[in-house]
Amino acid sequence: MDNSDTPSRHVLFLNWRDTTNPEGGGSEVYVERIAAELVAAGHRATLLCAAHGNAGPAETTPTGVRVLRRGSRMTVYARAALTCLAGRFGFGPLGRRGLGRPDLVVDVCNGVPFFAPLYAGRPVLALVHHVHREQWPVVFGPKMARLGWWIESWLAVRLYRRCRYVTVSEASRAELAALGVGAERIDVVPNGTPPVTGPPLPRTPHPSLLVLGRLVPHKRVEIALRTVAELVGELPNLELVVAGQGWWEQPLREMSESLGIADRVRFTGFISEEEKHAVLSSSWVALTPSLKEGWGLTIVEAAARSTPTVAFRYAGGVAEAMVDTETGLLVDDEEEFTARVRELLADDVRRKAMGEAALVHAARFTWAATGARFARLVTQVAARP
């Protein structure tokens, strides 16, 4: 990335999780890969996130990103405000003797924002992966869901009215515009895809499906379980790998037991990059039954291993992460989901052709290109008074 004419900036990312957090997911991958690309371009990047038992209070990643862990999942918002305010007066990790004040604050709004315009004293870029309208009632009770949606859809839109936004898909851009964010203030910078470094691996000898991601209710892994229960009579050797971790794992295990498919479902828990490469490469079809995704990182990761995906058409950015009928299949309801999975498992020729097209499609999305687009945005926004 050519940065010879670009002044070096210190960019502070506010995100309640990092990739080492047990609840970390695609949003955290995006933030840290973007931060790493900014460092490679000559900028400095700091991530302030919640503390957790898997890591210490501070560290520098191998890519040069400084990570500050402050507070818990609930208190990280207040700790972020206090840390930024202390930095404005020359104290704390963002003070004169520490990392120094940022030139730009990237406020990662995962439903609840950090309210950075109230205290940052620097230009703020609001990073929104997708709007959470459908997820609030799935994850929370009625009162909390109403409060969360009011914050996201009304309060935040007004608080960030002077800020630029960045999101990962045109679908999310349209959702933000529908809430009242001016479309001219929204930039789209899609996810990249890490290069495949592992060796080519064969497909499993038996029909196999994969769900990769956090185990939380709105990922709707239940649909994949019901699909297996529907098909196992026709395909007695069918296997579903559920790769990932999360607090919803036990209900999913109980459901697989109640459906009588516990011996057909393998829960892996957390997997390493090498293990992820193995399951993405060996599976016949990847499944993304999620209610909403800003982009569809796992869809492109599967595509990079020539593995097609079945997902829901209405689930936000997934429709941009694949080319329907060419690199995967988009469906409208659960009945169609099961039917299309059945068709792909039965049609070796079509499945292989989709996989080959998916591999070509995935090559379009690189973190270097994504980082360059984000770096240009940083330069523009940080230059504002």
ABEGO torsion letter per residue (X at the ends): XBAAABBBBBBBBBBABBAABAABBAAAAAAAAAAAAAAAAGBBBBBBBBBBAABBABBBBAAGBBBBBBEBAAAAAAAAAAAAAAAAAGBEAABAABAEBBABBBBBBBGBBAGAAAAAGBBBBBBBABBAAAAAAAABBAAAAAAAAAAAAAAAAAAAAABBBBBABAAAAAAAAAAGBBAAABBBBBBBBBBBABBBBBBBABBBBBBBEBBBAAAGAAAAAAAAAAAAAABAABBBBBBEBEAAAAAAAAAAAAAGAAAABBBAEBBBAAAAAAAAAABABBBBABABBABGAAAAAAAAAGBBBBBBAAAEAAAAABBBGAAEBBBABAAAAAAAAAAAAABAAAAAAAAAAAAAAAAABBAAAAAAAAAAAAAAAAABX
